[in-house]
Amino acid sequence: MKKVVVGLSGGVDSSVAAYLLKEQGYEVIGLFMKNWHDDSVTISEECPWLEDSNDALIVAEKLGIPFQTVDLSVEYKERIVDYMFNEYERGRTPNPDVLCNREIKFDVFLKIALQLGADYVATGHYCRKGTIQNNSASETYQLLAGVDSNKDQSYFLCQLSQEQLSKTLFPIGELTKPEVRKLAAENNLITADKKDSQGLCFIGKVRLPDFLQQKLKPKQGVIVEVPSTVSQFQKVPPQFDSLEEELNYYAEKPEYQIGDGQVVGEHQGAHYFTKGQRKGLDVGGTKEPLYVIETDVDANVIYTGQGKDHPGLYRRTLFVSNEELHWVRPDLTLQLDETMEVKARIRYRQELQRAKLYKVDAGLYVDFEERQSAITEGQFVAWYVDEELIGSGVIF
């Protein structure tokens, strides 16, 4: 009987994952990750993890499986929270969920599970794992999209390695969310009707500005509205001597000065805002809503444009440096000057977009067929061939 440690989060997805594994004959252990109790960064008066761990315990008792809680708050603070503060301070927008999977669930947590004698860890992610048998008797693992296209979470796992995938099971990847809830209800699991958790991975709901203000102090600056007619958007592309030169040109973002537009308001810190953001600007009186098109954390200025079609929001190409480039399928790694047709996304739940990868000396260009809105530094781009996620990287 193979032993599986399930990351029981107190939600319906991981509860049903544990139920299915038990039905399949595995020896199942439930483990709840406590990732937070740092009062210096107060999140809210609520303590969602207490309620969640209690629900996880009740589910484990109902299924008749052993249960324990592990405290990973030190590692979480070092690897996720400190990284988040650092990225926001630099004017970038990190994705804590992708990092939490790479650094906590499938690294620290996985190691604990293996120490408990587990053959695998399992989570309630909506994605699937495929296995390719190689000639050398070795295996190559595939990270496949979940069957429920509305809930597919493969993007959040875009930084996993072959080693991590080899030890992982995704029991609910073949199911839709309604099917998961139905199974939970039929088996009287307390989490059957529980709402999906929001906010930071395993921490719960936070108001990001409040969270960031604990370490990044408010600093008043101006909000500038840039009209769509400024010279930065009227450039005629030059003649290019090489493909790389062309890609570099389309990957470059416009630079703005305060004089490019009109001061329309004030903010409490450019590092609290991200590209494409509409809420929280508190500027009225414009025909269409304002969107953040750029933040300058050094000068503490936010540049905005009217309407979701403002040219300042759109770019065709993005770049990933070699240091931030990751192949889930190392056997498909592009060599210098090689290209690949893929479908890619730059945020969770975005429809997959046609794109072409170009490998250059310093990294990789992702060149989209259609211009993309709010390509944001610090976020992850992930690329797919059919339904398989094969690689990803941090947007430069």
C-alpha positions as a Markdown table, in Angstrom:
| # | Residue | x | y | z |
|---|---|---|---|---|
| 1 | Met | 0.0 | 0.0 | 0.0 |
| 2 | Lys | 1.6 | 3.3 | -1.1 |
| 3 | Lys | 1.5 | 6.1 | 1.4 |
| 4 | Val | 0.3 | 9.6 | 0.4 |
| 5 | Val | 0.4 | 12.8 | 2.5 |
| 6 | Val | -2.4 | 15.1 | 1.5 |
| 7 | Gly | -2.1 | 18.8 | 2.1 |
| 8 | Leu | -5.5 | 19.3 | 3.8 |
| 9 | Ser | -6.2 | 23.0 | 3.7 |
| 10 | Gly | -9.7 | 22.9 | 5.2 |
| 11 | Gly | -11.3 | 23.5 | 1.8 |
| 12 | Val | -13.5 | 21.2 | -0.3 |
| 13 | Asp | -10.9 | 20.4 | -3.0 |
| 14 | Ser | -8.3 | 18.9 | -0.7 |
| 15 | Ser | -11.0 | 17.1 | 1.3 |
| 16 | Val | -12.2 | 15.3 | -1.8 |
| 17 | Ala | -8.6 | 14.6 | -2.9 |
| 18 | Ala | -8.1 | 12.8 | 0.4 |
| 19 | Tyr | -11.4 | 10.9 | 0.0 |
| 20 | Leu | -10.5 | 9.8 | -3.5 |
| 21 | Leu | -7.1 | 8.6 | -2.5 |
| 22 | Lys | -8.5 | 6.5 | 0.3 |
| 23 | Glu | -11.1 | 5.0 | -2.1 |
| 24 | Gln | -8.2 | 4.1 | -4.4 |
| 25 | Gly | -6.5 | 2.1 | -1.7 |
| 26 | Tyr | -3.7 | 4.4 | -0.6 |
| 27 | Glu | -2.6 | 4.8 | 3.0 |
| 28 | Val | -3.5 | 8.5 | 3.5 |
| 29 | Ile | -2.2 | 11.0 | 6.1 |
| 30 | Gly | -3.7 | 14.5 | 6.3 |
| 31 | Leu | -1.3 | 17.4 | 7.0 |
| 32 | Phe | -2.4 | 21.0 | 7.6 |
| 33 | Met | 0.2 | 23.7 | 6.9 |
| 34 | Lys | 0.2 | 26.6 | 9.3 |
| 35 | Asn | 2.0 | 29.4 | 7.4 |
| 36 | Trp | 1.3 | 32.5 | 9.4 |
| 37 | His | 1.4 | 33.9 | 12.9 |
| 38 | Asp | 3.6 | 37.0 | 12.5 |
| 39 | Asp | 1.7 | 39.8 | 14.3 |
| 40 | Ser | 4.2 | 42.5 | 13.0 |
| 41 | Val | 2.4 | 42.2 | 9.7 |
| 42 | Thr | -1.2 | 42.3 | 11.0 |
| 43 | Ile | -3.5 | 40.9 | 8.4 |
| 44 | Ser | -6.9 | 41.2 | 10.0 |
| 45 | Glu | -8.7 | 40.5 | 13.3 |
| 46 | Glu | -9.8 | 37.2 | 11.9 |
| 47 | Cys | -7.8 | 34.1 | 12.1 |
| 48 | Pro | -8.8 | 32.1 | 9.1 |
| 49 | Trp | -6.2 | 29.4 | 9.6 |
| 50 | Leu | -7.8 | 28.4 | 13.0 |
| 51 | Glu | -11.1 | 27.7 | 11.3 |
| 52 | Asp | -9.5 | 26.0 | 8.3 |
| 53 | Ser | -7.3 | 23.7 | 10.5 |
| 54 | Asn | -10.4 | 22.8 | 12.5 |
| 55 | Asp | -12.3 | 21.9 | 9.3 |
| 56 | Ala | -9.3 | 19.9 | 8.1 |
| 57 | Leu | -9.3 | 17.9 | 11.3 |
| 58 | Ile | -13.0 | 17.2 | 11.1 |
| 59 | Val | -12.6 | 15.9 | 7.5 |
| 60 | Ala | -9.7 | 13.7 | 8.6 |
| 61 | Glu | -11.7 | 12.3 | 11.4 |
| 62 | Lys | -14.7 | 11.6 | 9.1 |
| 63 | Leu | -12.4 | 9.8 | 6.6 |
| 64 | Gly | -10.6 | 7.9 | 9.4 |
| 65 | Ile | -7.1 | 9.1 | 8.5 |
| 66 | Pro | -4.3 | 10.4 | 10.8 |
| 67 | Phe | -4.0 | 14.2 | 10.9 |
| 68 | Gln | -1.4 | 16.6 | 12.1 |
| 69 | Thr | -0.5 | 20.3 | 11.7 |
| 70 | Val | 3.0 | 21.5 | 10.6 |
| 71 | Asp | 4.2 | 25.0 | 11.3 |
| 72 | Leu | 5.9 | 26.4 | 8.2 |
| 73 | Ser | 5.6 | 30.0 | 9.2 |
| 74 | Val | 9.3 | 30.7 | 9.4 |
| 75 | Glu | 9.9 | 29.3 | 5.9 |
| 76 | Tyr | 6.9 | 31.1 | 4.6 |
| 77 | Lys | 8.0 | 34.4 | 5.9 |
| 78 | Glu | 11.5 | 34.0 | 4.5 |
| 79 | Arg | 10.6 | 32.6 | 1.1 |
| 80 | Ile | 7.3 | 34.2 | 0.3 |
| 81 | Val | 6.6 | 37.3 | 2.4 |
| 82 | Asp | 10.1 | 38.9 | 2.4 |
| 83 | Tyr | 10.3 | 38.2 | -1.3 |
| 84 | Met | 6.9 | 39.9 | -1.8 |
| 85 | Phe | 8.0 | 43.0 | 0.1 |
| 86 | Asn | 11.2 | 43.2 | -1.8 |
| 87 | Glu | 9.5 | 42.9 | -5.2 |
| 88 | Tyr | 6.9 | 45.5 | -4.5 |
| 89 | Glu | 9.6 | 47.8 | -3.2 |
| 90 | Arg | 11.3 | 47.5 | -6.6 |
| 91 | Gly | 8.1 | 48.3 | -8.4 |
| 92 | Arg | 7.4 | 44.8 | -9.5 |
| 93 | Thr | 4.3 | 42.6 | -8.8 |
| 94 | Pro | 5.1 | 39.1 | -7.5 |
| 95 | Asn | 2.8 | 36.1 | -7.6 |
| 96 | Pro | 2.8 | 34.6 | -4.1 |
| 97 | Asp | 0.6 | 31.6 | -5.2 |
| 98 | Val | 3.1 | 30.4 | -7.8 |
| 99 | Leu | 6.0 | 30.9 | -5.2 |
| 100 | Cys | 4.1 | 29.2 | -2.4 |
| 101 | Asn | 3.7 | 26.1 | -4.6 |
| 102 | Arg | 7.3 | 26.0 | -5.6 |
| 103 | Glu | 8.9 | 27.0 | -2.3 |
| 104 | Ile | 6.5 | 25.7 | 0.4 |
| 105 | Lys | 4.0 | 23.0 | -0.8 |
| 106 | Phe | 6.3 | 21.2 | -3.2 |
| 107 | Asp | 9.6 | 21.8 | -1.4 |
| 108 | Val | 9.4 | 22.2 | 2.4 |
| 109 | Phe | 6.1 | 20.3 | 2.7 |
| 110 | Leu | 7.2 | 17.6 | 0.3 |
| 111 | Lys | 10.4 | 17.0 | 2.3 |
| 112 | Ile | 8.3 | 16.7 | 5.5 |
| 113 | Ala | 6.0 | 14.2 | 3.8 |
| 114 | Leu | 9.0 | 12.1 | 2.6 |
| 115 | Gln | 10.4 | 12.1 | 6.2 |
| 116 | Leu | 7.0 | 10.6 | 7.3 |
| 117 | Gly | 7.7 | 7.8 | 4.8 |
| 118 | Ala | 5.3 | 9.0 | 2.1 |
| 119 | Asp | 5.7 | 7.8 | -1.5 |
| 120 | Tyr | 3.7 | 10.9 | -2.7 |
| 121 | Val | 2.2 | 14.2 | -1.7 |
| 122 | Ala | -1.2 | 15.1 | -3.0 |
| 123 | Thr | -3.0 | 18.4 | -3.3 |
| 124 | Gly | -6.5 | 19.6 | -4.4 |
| 125 | His | -5.2 | 21.4 | -7.5 |
| 126 | Tyr | -7.3 | 21.3 | -10.7 |
| 127 | Cys | -4.6 | 19.9 | -12.9 |
| 128 | Arg | -3.3 | 16.5 | -14.1 |
| 129 | Lys | -0.1 | 14.6 | -14.3 |
| 130 | Gly | 0.9 | 12.6 | -17.3 |
| 131 | Thr | 3.8 | 10.1 | -17.6 |
| 132 | Ile | 5.8 | 9.3 | -20.7 |
| 133 | Gln | 7.8 | 6.1 | -20.7 |
| 134 | Asn | 11.3 | 6.7 | -22.1 |
| 135 | Asn | 13.4 | 4.1 | -23.9 |
| 136 | Ser | 16.0 | 4.2 | -21.1 |
| 137 | Ala | 13.3 | 2.8 | -18.6 |
| 138 | Ser | 13.1 | 6.3 | -17.1 |
| 139 | Glu | 10.0 | 8.4 | -17.0 |
| 140 | Thr | 9.2 | 12.0 | -18.0 |
| 141 | Tyr | 6.3 | 13.7 | -16.2 |
| 142 | Gln | 3.8 | 16.1 | -17.8 |
| 143 | Leu | 1.9 | 18.9 | -16.1 |
| 144 | Leu | -1.5 | 18.9 | -17.8 |
| 145 | Ala | -4.4 | 21.3 | -17.6 |
| 146 | Gly | -7.3 | 20.3 | -15.4 |
| 147 | Val | -10.4 | 18.9 | -17.2 |
| 148 | Asp | -12.5 | 21.8 | -15.7 |
| 149 | Ser | -11.3 | 24.6 | -17.9 |
| 150 | Asn | -13.0 | 27.1 | -15.7 |
| 151 | Lys | -10.9 | 26.0 | -12.7 |
| 152 | Asp | -7.7 | 24.8 | -14.3 |
| 153 | Gln | -4.8 | 25.6 | -11.9 |
| 154 | Ser | -1.8 | 24.4 | -13.9 |
| 155 | Tyr | -0.6 | 28.0 | -14.1 |
| 156 | Phe | 0.0 | 28.1 | -10.4 |
| 157 | Leu | 2.3 | 25.0 | -10.7 |
| 158 | Cys | 4.3 | 26.4 | -13.6 |
| 159 | Gln | 7.5 | 26.3 | -11.6 |
| 160 | Leu | 7.5 | 22.7 | -10.6 |
| 161 | Ser | 10.4 | 20.4 | -11.6 |
| 162 | Gln | 10.5 | 16.8 | -12.8 |
| 163 | Glu | 11.7 | 15.8 | -9.4 |
| 164 | Gln | 8.7 | 17.5 | -7.7 |
| 165 | Leu | 6.2 | 16.1 | -10.2 |
| 166 | Ser | 7.6 | 12.5 | -9.7 |
| 167 | Lys | 6.4 | 12.6 | -6.1 |
| 168 | Thr | 3.0 | 14.4 | -6.7 |
| 169 | Leu | -0.6 | 13.3 | -7.3 |
| 170 | Phe | -3.5 | 15.5 | -8.3 |
| 171 | Pro | -6.6 | 13.4 | -7.5 |
| 172 | Ile | -9.3 | 15.9 | -8.6 |
| 173 | Gly | -7.7 | 16.9 | -11.9 |
| 174 | Glu | -10.2 | 14.8 | -13.9 |
| 175 | Leu | -13.2 | 16.3 | -12.1 |
| 176 | Thr | -15.1 | 19.6 | -12.4 |
| 177 | Lys | -15.8 | 21.8 | -9.4 |
| 178 | Pro | -19.6 | 20.8 | -9.3 |
| 179 | Glu | -18.5 | 17.1 | -9.3 |
| 180 | Val | -16.1 | 17.8 | -6.4 |
| 181 | Arg | -18.8 | 19.5 | -4.4 |
| 182 | Lys | -21.3 | 16.7 | -5.1 |
| 183 | Leu | -18.8 | 14.0 | -3.9 |
| 184 | Ala | -18.2 | 16.0 | -0.7 |
| 185 | Ala | -21.9 | 16.3 | -0.1 |
| 186 | Glu | -22.6 | 12.6 | -0.8 |
| 187 | Asn | -19.9 | 11.7 | 1.8 |
| 188 | Asn | -21.0 | 14.3 | 4.4 |
| 189 | Leu | -17.8 | 16.2 | 4.4 |
| 190 | Ile | -18.1 | 19.5 | 6.3 |
| 191 | Thr | -16.4 | 21.4 | 3.6 |
| 192 | Ala | -19.0 | 20.5 | 0.8 |
| 193 | Asp | -20.5 | 24.0 | 0.7 |
| 194 | Lys | -17.5 | 26.0 | 2.0 |
| 195 | Lys | -16.6 | 29.0 | -0.2 |
| 196 | Asp | -13.3 | 28.9 | -2.0 |
| 197 | Ser | -10.5 | 30.7 | -0.1 |
| 198 | Gln | -9.4 | 34.1 | -1.3 |
| 199 | Gly | -6.3 | 36.0 | -0.9 |
| 200 | Leu | -2.8 | 34.9 | -0.2 |
| 201 | Cys | -1.9 | 31.2 | -0.3 |
| 202 | Phe | -2.7 | 29.6 | 3.1 |
| 203 | Ile | -3.0 | 33.0 | 4.8 |
| 204 | Gly | -6.5 | 34.1 | 3.8 |
| 205 | Lys | -8.0 | 37.4 | 2.8 |
| 206 | Val | -5.8 | 40.5 | 3.0 |
| 207 | Arg | -6.2 | 44.0 | 1.7 |
| 208 | Leu | -2.9 | 44.2 | -0.1 |
| 209 | Pro | -2.1 | 48.0 | 0.6 |
| 210 | Asp | -2.8 | 47.4 | 4.4 |
| 211 | Phe | -0.5 | 44.3 | 4.3 |
| 212 | Leu | 2.3 | 46.1 | 2.4 |
| 213 | Gln | 2.1 | 49.2 | 4.6 |
| 214 | Gln | 3.4 | 47.2 | 7.5 |
| 215 | Lys | 6.8 | 47.3 | 5.8 |
| 216 | Leu | 6.6 | 49.7 | 3.0 |
| 217 | Lys | 5.7 | 53.1 | 4.5 |
| 218 | Pro | 3.1 | 55.4 | 2.8 |
| 219 | Lys | 4.8 | 58.1 | 0.7 |
| 220 | Gln | 2.7 | 60.7 | -1.0 |
| 221 | Gly | 3.1 | 61.2 | -4.8 |
| 222 | Val | 1.2 | 62.3 | -7.8 |
| 223 | Ile | -1.0 | 60.5 | -10.3 |
| 224 | Val | -0.5 | 61.6 | -13.9 |
| 225 | Glu | -3.0 | 61.0 | -16.7 |
| 226 | Val | -1.2 | 60.3 | -20.0 |
| 227 | Pro | -3.3 | 61.0 | -23.2 |
| 228 | Ser | -3.2 | 58.3 | -25.9 |
| 229 | Thr | -1.9 | 60.9 | -28.3 |
| 230 | Val | 1.6 | 61.3 | -26.8 |
| 231 | Ser | 4.7 | 60.7 | -29.0 |
| 232 | Gln | 5.6 | 57.4 | -27.2 |
| 233 | Phe | 2.5 | 55.8 | -28.9 |
| 234 | Gln | 3.1 | 57.4 | -32.4 |
| 235 | Lys | 6.5 | 55.8 | -33.1 |
| 236 | Val | 7.0 | 54.3 | -36.5 |
| 237 | Pro | 9.1 | 51.1 | -36.2 |
| 238 | Pro | 12.6 | 51.4 | -37.7 |
| 239 | Gln | 14.2 | 49.0 | -40.2 |
| 240 | Phe | 15.6 | 46.1 | -38.1 |
| 241 | Asp | 19.0 | 44.4 | -38.8 |
| 242 | Ser | 18.0 | 41.3 | -37.0 |
| 243 | Leu | 15.1 | 39.4 | -35.5 |
| 244 | Glu | 16.5 | 39.9 | -32.0 |
| 245 | Glu | 16.6 | 43.7 | -32.6 |
| 246 | Glu | 13.0 | 43.6 | -33.6 |
| 247 | Leu | 11.9 | 41.6 | -30.6 |
| 248 | Asn | 13.9 | 43.8 | -28.3 |
| 249 | Tyr | 12.1 | 46.9 | -29.8 |
| 250 | Tyr | 8.6 | 45.4 | -29.2 |
| 251 | Ala | 9.5 | 44.2 | -25.7 |
| 252 | Glu | 10.6 | 47.7 | -24.6 |
| 253 | Lys | 8.1 | 49.6 | -22.6 |
| 254 | Pro | 7.5 | 53.3 | -23.1 |
| 255 | Glu | 9.1 | 55.7 | -20.6 |
| 256 | Tyr | 7.1 | 58.6 | -19.2 |
| 257 | Gln | 7.9 | 62.0 | -17.6 |
| 258 | Ile | 5.4 | 64.0 | -15.5 |
| 259 | Gly | 5.3 | 66.5 | -18.4 |
| 260 | Asp | 3.8 | 63.9 | -20.7 |
| 261 | Gly | 0.4 | 64.3 | -19.0 |
| 262 | Gln | -1.6 | 66.1 | -16.5 |
| 263 | Val | -1.5 | 65.6 | -12.7 |
| 264 | Val | -5.0 | 64.4 | -11.8 |
| 265 | Gly | -4.6 | 63.2 | -8.2 |
| 266 | Glu | -2.4 | 61.9 | -5.4 |
| 267 | His | -1.5 | 58.5 | -4.1 |
| 268 | Gln | 0.1 | 57.1 | -0.9 |
| 269 | Gly | 2.9 | 55.1 | -2.6 |
| 270 | Ala | 3.7 | 53.9 | -6.1 |
| 271 | His | 4.8 | 50.5 | -4.8 |
| 272 | Tyr | 1.1 | 49.8 | -3.7 |
| 273 | Phe | 0.0 | 49.8 | -7.4 |
| 274 | Thr | 0.4 | 47.5 | -10.3 |
| 275 | Lys | -0.1 | 47.7 | -14.1 |
| 276 | Gly | -3.6 | 47.4 | -15.3 |
| 277 | Gln | -5.1 | 48.3 | -11.9 |
| 278 | Arg | -8.3 | 50.4 | -11.9 |
| 279 | Lys | -9.5 | 50.3 | -8.3 |
| 280 | Gly | -7.9 | 52.4 | -5.5 |
| 281 | Leu | -6.9 | 55.4 | -7.7 |
| 282 | Asp | -9.8 | 57.5 | -6.4 |
| 283 | Val | -9.7 | 59.9 | -9.3 |
| 284 | Gly | -13.1 | 60.9 | -10.6 |
| 285 | Gly | -14.4 | 63.2 | -13.4 |
| 286 | Thr | -12.9 | 61.2 | -16.4 |
| 287 | Lys | -15.0 | 60.1 | -19.3 |
| 288 | Glu | -13.7 | 56.5 | -19.0 |
| 289 | Pro | -12.1 | 54.9 | -15.9 |
| 290 | Leu | -8.3 | 55.4 | -15.4 |
| 291 | Tyr | -6.0 | 52.4 | -15.5 |
| 292 | Val | -2.4 | 52.3 | -14.2 |
| 293 | Ile | -0.1 | 52.1 | -17.3 |
| 294 | Glu | 3.2 | 52.4 | -15.4 |
| 295 | Thr | 4.6 | 52.9 | -11.9 |
| 296 | Asp | 7.8 | 54.7 | -11.2 |
| 297 | Val | 8.8 | 53.8 | -7.6 |
| 298 | Asp | 12.0 | 55.8 | -7.7 |
| 299 | Ala | 10.2 | 59.1 | -8.5 |
| 300 | Asn | 7.1 | 57.8 | -6.7 |
| 301 | Val | 4.8 | 58.6 | -9.7 |
| 302 | Ile | 1.9 | 56.6 | -11.1 |
| 303 | Tyr | 1.1 | 57.0 | -14.8 |
| 304 | Thr | -2.5 | 56.3 | -15.9 |
| 305 | Gly | -4.5 | 56.2 | -19.1 |
| 306 | Gln | -8.2 | 56.5 | -19.8 |
| 307 | Gly | -10.1 | 53.3 | -20.7 |
| 308 | Lys | -9.1 | 49.7 | -21.1 |
| 309 | Asp | -8.0 | 50.2 | -24.7 |
| 310 | His | -5.4 | 52.9 | -23.8 |
| 311 | Pro | -2.2 | 52.1 | -25.9 |
| 312 | Gly | -0.1 | 52.4 | -22.8 |
| 313 | Leu | -1.5 | 49.1 | -21.5 |
| 314 | Tyr | -0.5 | 47.1 | -24.5 |
| 315 | Arg | 2.7 | 45.3 | -25.6 |
| 316 | Arg | 3.4 | 42.5 | -28.1 |
| 317 | Thr | 6.5 | 41.0 | -26.7 |
| 318 | Leu | 8.0 | 40.2 | -23.3 |
| 319 | Phe | 11.4 | 39.0 | -22.1 |
| 320 | Val | 12.5 | 36.3 | -19.6 |
| 321 | Ser | 16.1 | 36.3 | -18.4 |
| 322 | Asn | 18.1 | 33.0 | -18.3 |
| 323 | Glu | 18.1 | 33.2 | -14.4 |
| 324 | Glu | 14.3 | 33.3 | -14.3 |
| 325 | Leu | 13.7 | 30.7 | -17.1 |
| 326 | His | 12.2 | 27.4 | -16.1 |
| 327 | Trp | 11.4 | 24.3 | -18.1 |
| 328 | Val | 8.9 | 21.8 | -16.5 |
| 329 | Arg | 10.0 | 19.6 | -19.5 |
| 330 | Pro | 13.8 | 20.0 | -19.6 |
| 331 | Asp | 13.9 | 17.7 | -22.6 |
| 332 | Leu | 12.1 | 20.4 | -24.6 |
| 333 | Thr | 14.5 | 23.3 | -23.6 |
| 334 | Leu | 15.2 | 25.6 | -26.5 |
| 335 | Gln | 18.8 | 26.1 | -27.6 |
| 336 | Leu | 20.2 | 29.3 | -28.9 |
| 337 | Asp | 18.4 | 30.7 | -31.9 |
| 338 | Glu | 15.7 | 28.0 | -31.7 |
| 339 | Thr | 12.0 | 28.9 | -31.8 |
| 340 | Met | 8.8 | 27.2 | -30.8 |
| 341 | Glu | 5.1 | 27.9 | -31.4 |
| 342 | Val | 3.1 | 27.8 | -28.2 |
| 343 | Lys | 0.1 | 29.1 | -26.4 |
| 344 | Ala | 0.9 | 31.3 | -23.4 |
| 345 | Arg | -0.8 | 33.2 | -20.5 |
| 346 | Ile | 0.6 | 36.0 | -18.4 |
| 347 | Arg | -1.9 | 35.6 | -15.6 |
| 348 | Tyr | -4.2 | 33.0 | -14.0 |
| 349 | Arg | -7.4 | 32.4 | -15.9 |
| 350 | Gln | -6.4 | 34.3 | -18.9 |
| 351 | Glu | -7.4 | 32.6 | -22.1 |
| 352 | Leu | -4.4 | 31.0 | -23.7 |
| 353 | Gln | -2.8 | 33.3 | -26.4 |
| 354 | Arg | -0.9 | 32.2 | -29.5 |
| 355 | Ala | 2.8 | 33.1 | -29.2 |
| 356 | Lys | 6.2 | 32.2 | -30.4 |
| 357 | Leu | 9.2 | 31.6 | -28.2 |
| 358 | Tyr | 12.7 | 32.8 | -29.4 |
| 359 | Lys | 15.8 | 31.7 | -27.5 |
| 360 | Val | 18.6 | 34.3 | -27.4 |
| 361 | Asp | 21.9 | 34.6 | -25.6 |
| 362 | Ala | 20.5 | 36.4 | -22.5 |
| 363 | Gly | 17.2 | 34.6 | -22.2 |
| 364 | Leu | 13.9 | 34.1 | -24.0 |
| 365 | Tyr | 11.5 | 36.3 | -25.9 |
| 366 | Val | 7.7 | 35.5 | -25.9 |
| 367 | Asp | 6.2 | 37.2 | -28.9 |
| 368 | Phe | 2.4 | 37.2 | -28.9 |
| 369 | Glu | 0.3 | 37.1 | -32.1 |
| 370 | Glu | -2.0 | 39.8 | -30.5 |
| 371 | Arg | -0.8 | 42.6 | -28.2 |
| 372 | Gln | -1.4 | 41.8 | -24.5 |
| 373 | Ser | -2.8 | 44.1 | -21.9 |
| 374 | Ala | -0.8 | 44.9 | -18.7 |
| 375 | Ile | 2.3 | 42.7 | -19.1 |
| 376 | Thr | 3.6 | 43.1 | -15.6 |
| 377 | Glu | 7.2 | 42.7 | -14.4 |
| 378 | Gly | 7.5 | 40.1 | -11.6 |
| 379 | Gln | 4.5 | 38.1 | -12.7 |
| 380 | Phe | 4.9 | 34.7 | -14.4 |
| 381 | Val | 4.4 | 33.8 | -18.0 |
| 382 | Ala | 3.6 | 30.2 | -18.7 |
| 383 | Trp | 3.6 | 28.4 | -22.1 |
| 384 | Tyr | 1.7 | 25.3 | -23.3 |
| 385 | Val | 1.8 | 22.9 | -26.1 |
| 386 | Asp | -1.8 | 21.6 | -26.5 |
| 387 | Glu | -2.9 | 21.0 | -22.9 |
| 388 | Glu | 0.6 | 20.5 | -21.4 |
| 389 | Leu | 2.3 | 23.3 | -19.5 |
| 390 | Ile | 6.0 | 22.9 | -20.5 |
| 391 | Gly | 7.8 | 26.0 | -19.2 |
| 392 | Ser | 7.5 | 29.4 | -17.5 |
| 393 | Gly | 9.5 | 32.4 | -16.4 |
| 394 | Val | 9.4 | 35.6 | -14.5 |
| 395 | Ile | 8.5 | 38.6 | -16.7 |
| 396 | Phe | 11.5 | 40.9 | -16.9 |
